């Protein structure tokens, strides 16, 4: 098994959990066998709770166009395209 080590300075438990969960999600998308091993200060329950908090992002509330965050991001991209067209 290959290994990669990531070290970073972060005292915020939620931010740490976000990073660990993002790495796990990205690795999960690869289809490879993998492990993500949090450091000795991490509390598994807190990592799981933070993951569960992501479910507050609602496809239903965003309608068929996706989550509210995706809709906002799409608006930003559309505005940038419109600006580029008007400059050209």
Secondary structure, 3 states (H helix, E strand, C coil): CCCCCCCCCCCCHHHHHHHHHHHHHHHHHHCCCCCCCCCCCCCHHHHHHHHHHHHHCCHHHHHHHCCHHHHHHHHHHHHHHHHHHHHC
